[in-house]
Amino acid sequence: MVENNNSNNYKISLEKQNFAELPVGKNEDVEFSEELADEADRIAAERAAAADQRNERQ
């Protein structure tokens, strides 16, 4: 129960922060290595590409 309460407190603290001023990046400082990637890395790369596309349409 303590873990759930901490998680809720973290979410509440994030909601109070203003993230509108943060810069938008496109993973330019992250190098993706296919030979070192696992399935989670591949999924994350696909999700990041989809998020970049959505962001560019806005």
N, C-alpha and C positions, 0 to 999 in steps of 0.2 A: 504493500500500500504506500510506503514511503516513496518508492521509485515512481509510481504514478503521480503522486503529489508533486514531486520535483519536476516531472515532465510537464505538468500543468503550469507550474510556476514559470518554467522556462518559456513556454508558449505565450503566457501572459506578458512576460518581459519583452519578448520579441514583438508582440503586437503594439507595444507602446513606443517602439523605435520607429524613426522615419527613415526608410530605406530608399526614398525617391531620389536622393542626392548621390547615390552610389554609381560609379561608372559601370558601363556594361562591357563585358569582355567576351571574347570568342575563343577562349582557350589558347590564345597566342603564346602564352608562356608555359604551356603544358605539352610535352612531347608524348605522343601515343606510340607505344611499341607493340606491334602485332605479335611478335614472338614472346613477349612477356605478359600479354593480356590474357585474362581469364574471361569467362562468360559475363561476369558482373561488369568488367571493364568495357566489353563490347556493348552491352546494354546501356551503360552510362554514356558511351560515345554516341550511340544512336539517339538517346534522349536529349543530349546536349545539342546535336545537330538539329533536331526537331524544334527545340526551344529557340535556337538561333533563327530558324526560318520564321517562326511565329513572331519573334521580336522584330524582324525586318519588315514584316507586313504591317506592323502598327505604325 
